[in-house]
Amino acid sequence: MKHIIQQVFSNILENPVLDLSLIEKYFSKDYIQLVDHHQLNYEEFILHIKKLKEKVVEQKIDIINYAENGNIIFTHHTAKSVLKDGSVVKHKVLAEFTIHKGKIIRCNELTLLLEGNTTEENLGSEL
């Protein structure tokens, strides 16, 4: 299952182009994301990804550690983002993904701003 998460990071988050077919490929229409006390459904998640593409020029995700248990994969990763204004932010992310029938149906995530402007603290849930 780690390969699914790696593909999501690479093909959706690190990819500067928004490709809705990739979101449909990896995420269930029933997808729910809980991130830093915010809940996003599938449509809101797409809005979130669109917002990221508007703000971020380049993003690099590095998996520090992961664990798998049945249909759950947990990642400890960092997200380094170069914003369109040239500033750089880095977040530490702890995420628990639930996979069902080959698609992500749930993500429970906590983010912590490690570097950058505090106005980007909620980059992980911004719509």
CORHUJO-V197080 format. One line per field, one symbol per residue. burial: b if it has 24 or more other C-alpha atoms within 12 Angstrom, else e. Layout:
burial->???
This chain:
burial->bbebbeebbbbbbbbbeeeeeebeebbbeebbbbbeeebbbbeebbebbbbbbebbbbbbbbbeeeeeeeebbbbbbbbbbbbeeeebbbbbbbbbbbbeeebbbbbbbbbbbeeeeeebbbbbbbe
